[in-house]
Amino acid sequence: MTPFGDTCSAINMIIVDESQRGRGLGRQLTSAVMELAGDRECRLTATSDGLPLYEKLGVRCDASNRPPPGRYWSRRYT
């Protein structure tokens, strides 16, 4: 998590190796980083592979910042 002052932060590319998926590691890592962010708004840059997990954790799409298909997704949560 990279803080930008007291109001904003960025989370970039939390990726779990394919052989380690399904063990809750991505959820644990993402939850821990979101907790570190505190009350800051977060911008999450990720692949669409993690989208179901991020949505379960309350991440919502900022459609105004969506890159072309096949690239990374930019997400925001408050």
N, C-alpha and C positions, 0 to 999 in steps of 0.2 A: 504494500500500500504506500503510495506516494502522496503525502499531504501537500495541499496548496493553500497555505494560510489556515484559518480556522473554519472555513466554510466548505471546502471542496477537497476531494482526493481522487486518486486514480488507482485502479486495480487492473493489472495487465497480465493476461495469459497464464492463468492457473491451469496447468495441464498435468493430468495423471497418466503415467505410462499405461498403455493398453493392457499389459499383463497384470497391472495392479488395480484395475477398475472393478467396481462392484463391491468394494470394501468400505465405502464411506469416506475415503481419503479426501476426495474433492469437496464433499460437504464439510468435512472438518476444517480443511484449509480455508475454504471460502468463508465459512462462518467466523473463524478466528480473525481473518483479515477484516471482515465487515465490522466486527466488534472493535478492532483497533481504530477503525475510522470514526467511531463515536457518532456524534451528531452531524458530521460532515456529509454533504451530498457526495455520492460516489459515482464515478464513471468507470464502468467495467468494459474492458476490451477483451473479447474472447471469440473462439470459434463457435459455430452453431452446434457443435457436438455437445457442448455443456448447457445449451439453452434450457432443456427440461429441468435440470438441477437449479439453475439460476432463477427460473421462474418460480420454482417451489420455495426458494429463499426470499421471494418478494421483489426480485429484480424486474423492472418494467422497461420495455423498449422505448427508446427515444427515436421515433421514426425519422425525425429530421436529420439524424446523424447516421443513418444506415448506409454502409458502403455497398458496392455492387455484390451480387450473389457470388458465393465461393470465397469471399474475403472474410475479414473479422467483423463481428457484430459489436456495436457500441451500446452499452446498456446503462441505465441510470436507476438508482433507487434512492429513497429518502427515508 
